[in-house]
Amino acid sequence: MTIAIDFDGTIVEHRFPAIGKEMFFAFDTMKALQKEGHNLILWTYRHSKFLDDAVDYCKKNGVEFYAVNANHPEEEFDNTFSRKILADIYIDDRNFGGFPGWGVIYQSITGISEGNDYWEKFNKKSGSFFKRIFNH
């Protein structure tokens, strides 16, 4: 799948123009999704230096996106066309109902709740809180 992911409030806490603290398990989840073959697009309101800062921050944390504010890597920004990204799923803190957390997102996308490396790592770090959320 192609998954469009917002930056501020989704990958990191809202601190624009600064970069906030990483949202719990954001990079682990994105890396696991990439490893499973999903294309991730950074889909953010940020531009120019602020966009570069976000892209660099993600690279430093081990995530390089298939495309940034574009449908594919070769696409050039053209202000005569809509900037809407074509994706199968959009992950954004401004979703109706709010941001559910990266564990819920991973489980929803993959259908996997136990038995893989990401899930075991998540379960180990989050302990009983995680088990209460997913009734495990």
ROSE-4610 file (N, C-alpha, C; in Angstrom, 1 decimal, always signed):
// ROSE-4610
residu = [M/M/M/T/T/T/I/I/I/A/A/A/I/I/I/D/D/D/F/F/F/D/D/D/G/G/G/T/T/T/I/I/I/V/V/V/E/E/E/H/H/H/R/R/R/F/F/F/P/P/P/A/A/A/I/I/I/G/G/G/K/K/K/E/E/E/M/M/M/F/F/F/F/F/F/A/A/A/F/F/F/D/D/D/T/T/T/M/M/M/K/K/K/A/A/A/L/L/L/Q/Q/Q/K/K/K/E/E/E/G/G/G/H/H/H/N/N/N/L/L/L/I/I/I/L/L/L/W/W/W/T/T/T/Y/Y/Y/R/R/R/H/H/H/S/S/S/K/K/K/F/F/F/L/L/L/D/D/D/D/D/D/A/A/A/V/V/V/D/D/D/Y/Y/Y/C/C/C/K/K/K/K/K/K/N/N/N/G/G/G/V/V/V/E/E/E/F/F/F/Y/Y/Y/A/A/A/V/V/V/N/N/N/A/A/A/N/N/N/H/H/H/P/P/P/E/E/E/E/E/E/E/E/E/F/F/F/D/D/D/N/N/N/T/T/T/F/F/F/S/S/S/R/R/R/K/K/K/I/I/I/L/L/L/A/A/A/D/D/D/I/I/I/Y/Y/Y/I/I/I/D/D/D/D/D/D/R/R/R/N/N/N/F/F/F/G/G/G/G/G/G/F/F/F/P/P/P/G/G/G/W/W/W/G/G/G/V/V/V/I/I/I/Y/Y/Y/Q/Q/Q/S/S/S/I/I/I/T/T/T/G/G/G/I/I/I/S/S/S/E/E/E/G/G/G/N/N/N/D/D/D/Y/Y/Y/W/W/W/E/E/E/K/K/K/F/F/F/N/N/N/K/K/K/K/K/K/S/S/S/G/G/G/S/S/S/F/F/F/F/F/F/K/K/K/R/R/R/I/I/I/F/F/F/N/N/N/H/H/H]
num = [1/1/1/2/2/2/3/3/3/4/4/4/5/5/5/6/6/6/7/7/7/8/8/8/9/9/9/10/10/10/11/11/11/12/12/12/13/13/13/14/14/14/15/15/15/16/16/16/17/17/17/18/18/18/19/19/19/20/20/20/21/21/21/22/22/22/23/23/23/24/24/24/25/25/25/26/26/26/27/27/27/28/28/28/29/29/29/30/30/30/31/31/31/32/32/32/33/33/33/34/34/34/35/35/35/36/36/36/37/37/37/38/38/38/39/39/39/40/40/40/41/41/41/42/42/42/43/43/43/44/44/44/45/45/45/46/46/46/47/47/47/48/48/48/49/49/49/50/50/50/51/51/51/52/52/52/53/53/53/54/54/54/55/55/55/56/56/56/57/57/57/58/58/58/59/59/59/60/60/60/61/61/61/62/62/62/63/63/63/64/64/64/65/65/65/66/66/66/67/67/67/68/68/68/69/69/69/70/70/70/71/71/71/72/72/72/73/73/73/74/74/74/75/75/75/76/76/76/77/77/77/78/78/78/79/79/79/80/80/80/81/81/81/82/82/82/83/83/83/84/84/84/85/85/85/86/86/86/87/87/87/88/88/88/89/89/89/90/90/90/91/91/91/92/92/92/93/93/93/94/94/94/95/95/95/96/96/96/97/97/97/98/98/98/99/99/99/100/100/100/101/101/101/102/102/102/103/103/103/104/104/104/105/105/105/106/106/106/107/107/107/108/108/108/109/109/109/110/110/110/111/111/111/112/112/112/113/113/113/114/114/114/115/115/115/116/116/116/117/117/117/118/118/118/119/119/119/120/120/120/121/121/121/122/122/122/123/123/123/124/124/124/125/125/125/126/126/126/127/127/127/128/128/128/129/129/129/130/130/130/131/131/131/132/132/132/133/133/133/134/134/134/135/135/135/136/136/136]
x = [+0.8/+0.0/+0.9/+0.3/+0.9/+0.3/+1.1/+0.6/+1.2/+0.3/+0.7/+0.7/+1.8/+1.9/+2.3/+1.5/+1.7/+2.9/+3.5/+4.7/+4.4/+4.0/+3.7/+2.4/+2.6/+1.4/+1.2/+2.0/+1.8/+3.1/+4.2/+5.5/+6.1/+6.0/+6.5/+5.4/+5.6/+4.6/+4.6/+3.5/+3.4/+4.3/+5.3/+6.1/+6.6/+5.8/+6.2/+6.4/+7.5/+8.4/+9.5/+9.7/+10.7/+10.2/+11.0/+10.7/+10.4/+9.2/+8.8/+9.4/+9.1/+9.6/+8.9/+9.6/+9.0/+7.8/+6.7/+5.5/+5.9/+5.4/+5.7/+5.6/+6.7/+6.8/+6.6/+6.7/+6.5/+7.6/+8.8/+9.9/+9.9/+9.7/+9.7/+8.5/+7.4/+6.2/+6.5/+7.0/+7.2/+8.3/+9.3/+10.3/+9.7/+8.9/+8.3/+7.4/+6.6/+5.7/+6.6/+7.7/+8.6/+9.1/+9.5/+10.1/+9.1/+7.8/+6.7/+6.3/+7.0/+6.8/+5.9/+5.5/+4.6/+5.4/+4.9/+5.5/+5.0/+5.9/+5.5/+5.8/+4.8/+5.0/+4.9/+5.8/+5.7/+4.8/+3.7/+2.6/+2.4/+3.0/+3.0/+2.8/+2.3/+2.2/+3.5/+4.5/+5.9/+6.4/+7.2/+7.9/+9.2/+10.0/+11.3/+12.2/+12.8/+13.8/+13.1/+11.8/+11.1/+10.8/+10.6/+10.4/+11.7/+12.8/+14.1/+14.5/+14.1/+14.4/+13.7/+12.4/+11.6/+12.2/+12.5/+13.0/+14.4/+15.2/+16.5/+16.3/+15.4/+15.1/+14.7/+13.8/+13.4/+14.5/+15.3/+16.5/+17.4/+17.7/+18.5/+17.9/+16.6/+15.9/+15.6/+16.2/+16.2/+15.0/+14.3/+13.2/+13.4/+13.5/+13.5/+12.3/+11.6/+10.3/+10.4/+9.4/+9.3/+9.1/+8.4/+8.2/+7.9/+8.1/+7.8/+6.9/+5.7/+4.7/+4.4/+4.5/+4.3/+3.8/+3.3/+2.8/+3.9/+5.0/+6.1/+7.4/+8.5/+9.8/+10.1/+9.7/+10.0/+9.1/+8.0/+7.0/+7.5/+7.3/+7.8/+6.6/+6.7/+5.6/+5.2/+3.9/+3.3/+2.1/+2.2/+1.1/-0.2/-0.2/-1.5/-2.3/-1.8/-2.5/-2.7/-3.7/-3.9/-2.7/-2.4/-1.3/-1.8/-3.0/-3.5/-2.7/-2.4/-1.5/-2.5/-2.2/-3.0/-2.4/-3.1/-2.6/-3.8/-3.4/-4.4/-4.9/-4.0/-4.2/-3.5/-4.2/-3.7/-3.6/-2.4/-2.2/-1.9/-2.8/-2.7/-3.4/-2.8/-3.4/-4.7/-5.0/-6.3/-7.4/-7.2/-8.3/-9.5/-10.6/-11.8/-11.6/-11.8/-11.5/-10.2/-9.3/-7.9/-7.0/-5.8/-4.7/-4.7/-4.9/-5.1/-3.8/-2.7/-1.4/-0.8/+0.5/+1.2/+0.9/+0.7/+0.4/-1.0/-2.0/-3.3/-3.2/-2.4/-2.2/-1.6/-0.5/+0.2/-0.7/-1.4/-2.4/-3.5/-4.0/-5.0/-4.5/-3.3/-2.8/-2.4/-1.7/-1.2/-2.1/-3.0/-3.8/-3.0/-1.7/-0.8/-0.9/-1.2/-1.2/-0.1/+0.4/+1.5/+2.3/+3.5/+4.4/+5.3/+5.4/+6.5/+7.4/+8.6/+9.6/+9.1/+8.4/+7.9/+6.9/+6.0/+5.0/+5.6/+6.5/+7.2/+7.9/+8.6/+9.3/+8.4/+7.3/+6.3/+5.7/+5.4/+4.8/+5.8/+7.0/+8.0/+8.2/+8.2/+8.4/+7.2/+6.0/+4.9/+4.1/+4.5/+4.0/+2.5/+2.1/+0.7/-0.2/+0.2/-0.6/-1.0/-0.1/-0.3/-1.3/-1.1/-2.0/-3.4/-3.6/-4.9/-5.6/-4.9/-5.5/-6.0/-5.3/-5.6/-6.2/-6.5/-7.1/-6.3/-5.0/-4.1/-3.6]
y = [-1.2/+0.0/+1.3/+2.3/+3.6/+4.3/+4.8/+5.4/+6.8/+7.8/+9.2/+9.5/+10.0/+10.3/+11.7/+12.4/+13.7/+13.7/+14.9/+15.0/+15.5/+16.8/+17.4/+16.9/+16.4/+15.8/+14.3/+13.8/+12.4/+11.6/+12.1/+11.5/+12.1/+13.4/+14.1/+14.9/+15.3/+16.2/+17.5/+18.2/+19.5/+20.5/+21.0/+22.1/+23.0/+23.0/+23.8/+25.2/+25.9/+25.4/+24.5/+24.3/+23.4/+21.9/+21.0/+19.6/+19.1/+18.6/+18.0/+16.7/+16.2/+14.9/+13.8/+12.7/+11.6/+11.0/+10.8/+10.1/+8.7/+8.1/+6.8/+5.8/+5.1/+4.1/+4.5/+5.8/+6.3/+5.7/+5.8/+5.3/+3.8/+3.1/+1.6/+1.1/+1.8/+1.4/+1.7/+2.9/+3.2/+2.3/+1.9/+1.0/-0.4/-0.8/-2.1/-2.2/-1.1/-1.0/-1.0/-0.3/-0.3/-1.7/-2.3/-3.7/-4.6/-4.4/-5.2/-4.8/-3.8/-3.5/-2.3/-1.6/-0.4/+0.8/+1.6/+2.9/+4.0/+4.7/+5.8/+7.1/+8.0/+9.3/+10.3/+11.2/+12.3/+13.3/+13.5/+14.4/+15.5/+16.7/+17.7/+19.1/+20.0/+21.4/+22.1/+21.5/+22.1/+22.3/+23.3/+23.6/+24.3/+24.4/+25.0/+24.4/+25.3/+24.9/+23.9/+24.3/+23.5/+22.0/+21.9/+20.6/+19.8/+20.5/+19.9/+19.4/+20.2/+19.8/+18.5/+18.4/+17.2/+16.0/+16.1/+15.0/+14.6/+15.5/+15.2/+14.4/+14.9/+14.3/+12.8/+12.6/+11.2/+10.4/+10.9/+10.1/+9.7/+10.7/+10.4/+9.3/+9.2/+8.1/+6.9/+6.8/+5.5/+5.4/+6.5/+6.4/+7.4/+6.8/+7.6/+7.3/+8.4/+8.2/+8.0/+7.2/+7.0/+8.3/+9.2/+10.6/+11.6/+12.8/+13.9/+14.9/+15.0/+16.0/+15.8/+14.5/+14.2/+12.8/+12.4/+11.1/+10.1/+10.6/+9.7/+10.6/+10.0/+10.7/+11.8/+11.5/+12.3/+13.5/+13.5/+14.6/+15.9/+16.9/+18.3/+19.1/+19.9/+20.7/+21.7/+21.8/+22.7/+23.4/+24.6/+25.3/+25.4/+25.0/+25.0/+23.8/+22.8/+21.5/+21.3/+20.6/+20.3/+19.5/+19.8/+19.1/+17.9/+17.4/+16.2/+15.0/+14.2/+13.0/+11.8/+11.0/+9.8/+8.7/+8.2/+7.1/+6.2/+5.0/+4.1/+4.4/+4.9/+5.3/+6.6/+7.5/+8.7/+8.7/+8.9/+8.9/+10.3/+10.9/+12.3/+12.5/+13.3/+13.6/+14.3/+14.9/+15.7/+14.8/+13.5/+12.6/+12.7/+12.4/+12.4/+11.4/+11.8/+10.8/+10.9/+11.7/+11.9/+10.8/+11.0/+10.0/+8.9/+7.6/+6.5/+5.9/+6.3/+5.7/+4.8/+4.7/+3.8/+2.3/+1.9/+0.4/+0.1/+0.9/+0.7/+0.8/+1.7/+1.9/+0.6/+0.2/-1.0/-2.2/-2.4/-3.6/-3.5/-2.3/-2.1/-2.3/-1.9/-2.0/-3.5/-4.1/-5.4/-6.6/-6.3/-7.4/-8.2/-7.9/-8.7/-8.1/-8.9/-8.4/-9.0/-10.2/-10.8/-11.7/-12.0/-12.9/-12.4/-11.1/-10.6/-9.7/-9.4/-8.6/-7.3/-6.5/-5.2/-5.3/-6.2/-6.4/-6.8/-7.7/-8.2/-7.0/-6.2/-5.0/-4.0/-3.8/-2.9/-3.4/-4.6/-5.2/-5.2/-5.5/-5.4/-4.0/-3.0/-1.6/-1.1/-1.4/-0.8/-1.6/-2.9/-3.7/-3.8/-3.7/-3.9/-2.9/-1.7/-0.6/-1.1/-1.7/-2.2/-3.4/-4.3/-5.4/-5.0/-3.9/-3.5/-2.9/-2.2/-1.5/-2.6/-3.7/-4.7/-5.9/-5.9/-7.0/-8.3/-8.2/-9.4/-9.8]
z = [+0.0/+0.0/+0.0/-0.4/-0.3/+0.9/+1.8/+3.1/+3.2/+3.2/+3.4/+4.9/+5.4/+6.8/+7.1/+8.0/+8.4/+9.3/+9.5/+10.4/+11.8/+11.9/+13.2/+13.8/+15.0/+15.7/+15.4/+14.4/+14.0/+14.2/+13.6/+13.8/+15.0/+15.2/+16.3/+17.0/+18.2/+18.9/+18.2/+18.2/+17.6/+18.3/+17.6/+18.2/+17.0/+15.9/+14.7/+15.1/+14.7/+13.6/+14.1/+15.4/+15.9/+15.6/+15.9/+15.8/+17.2/+17.4/+18.7/+19.0/+20.1/+20.5/+19.7/+19.5/+18.7/+19.4/+18.6/+19.1/+19.4/+20.4/+20.9/+19.8/+19.4/+18.4/+17.0/+16.7/+15.3/+14.4/+14.7/+13.7/+13.7/+14.8/+14.8/+13.9/+14.0/+13.1/+11.7/+11.4/+9.9/+9.3/+10.1/+9.6/+9.4/+10.3/+10.1/+8.9/+8.7/+7.5/+6.2/+6.2/+5.0/+4.8/+5.8/+5.7/+5.1/+5.4/+4.8/+3.4/+2.9/+1.5/+1.2/+2.2/+2.0/+1.6/+0.7/+0.3/+1.2/+1.9/+2.8/+2.2/+2.2/+1.7/+2.9/+3.0/+4.0/+3.4/+4.1/+3.6/+4.7/+4.5/+5.5/+5.0/+5.8/+5.4/+5.4/+6.0/+6.1/+4.7/+4.5/+3.2/+3.5/+2.5/+2.4/+3.6/+4.4/+5.4/+6.4/+6.8/+7.8/+7.3/+6.0/+5.4/+5.3/+5.0/+5.0/+6.4/+7.4/+8.8/+9.1/+8.7/+9.0/+8.3/+7.0/+6.2/+6.8/+7.2/+7.8/+9.1/+9.9/+11.2/+11.0/+10.0/+9.8/+9.3/+8.4/+7.9/+9.1/+10.0/+11.1/+12.0/+12.0/+12.7/+11.9/+10.8/+10.0/+9.0/+8.7/+7.8/+6.6/+5.4/+4.2/+3.4/+3.0/+2.4/+0.9/+0.4/-1.0/-1.8/-1.2/-1.8/-0.7/-0.9/+0.1/-0.6/+0.0/-0.5/-2.0/-2.5/-3.9/-4.0/-5.1/-5.4/-5.7/-6.2/-6.6/-6.5/-6.4/-6.2/-7.3/-8.5/-9.7/-9.8/-9.1/-9.3/-8.8/-9.6/-9.2/-8.7/-7.7/-7.2/-8.2/-8.5/-9.4/-8.7/-8.5/-7.7/-8.5/-9.8/-10.5/-10.4/-9.7/-9.4/-7.9/-7.5/-6.1/-5.5/-4.3/-3.6/-2.9/-3.1/-2.5/-3.0/-2.1/-2.3/-2.5/-3.5/-3.8/-2.9/-2.0/-1.1/-0.7/-0.3/+0.2/+1.6/+2.4/+3.8/+4.1/+4.9/+5.4/+6.9/+7.4/+8.9/+9.3/+10.1/+10.5/+11.8/+12.7/+14.0/+13.9/+12.7/+12.6/+12.0/+12.0/+11.6/+12.5/+11.9/+12.7/+13.8/+15.1/+16.2/+16.7/+16.1/+16.6/+16.2/+16.7/+16.4/+17.4/+16.8/+17.7/+18.3/+17.8/+18.3/+17.3/+17.3/+16.3/+16.5/+17.7/+17.9/+17.2/+17.4/+16.8/+15.3/+14.8/+13.3/+12.7/+13.4/+12.9/+12.8/+13.9/+14.0/+12.9/+12.7/+11.7/+10.3/+10.0/+8.7/+8.4/+9.3/+9.1/+9.5/+10.5/+11.0/+12.0/+12.3/+13.1/+14.5/+15.5/+16.9/+17.7/+17.3/+18.1/+17.2/+17.6/+16.9/+15.9/+15.7/+14.8/+15.7/+15.1/+15.8/+16.3/+15.5/+15.9/+17.1/+16.9/+18.0/+19.3/+19.3/+20.5/+21.1/+20.3/+20.8/+21.5/+20.8/+21.3/+22.6/+22.7/+23.8/+25.0/+24.8/+25.8/+26.4/+25.5/+26.0/+26.7/+26.2/+26.8/+27.9/+28.0/+29.1/+29.3/+30.5/+30.9/+30.2/+30.0/+29.3/+28.0/+27.2/+25.9/+26.0/+26.9/+27.1/+27.4/+28.2/+28.6/+27.3/+26.5/+25.3/+24.3/+24.1/+23.1/+23.7/+25.0/+25.7/+25.6/+25.7/+25.6/+26.9]
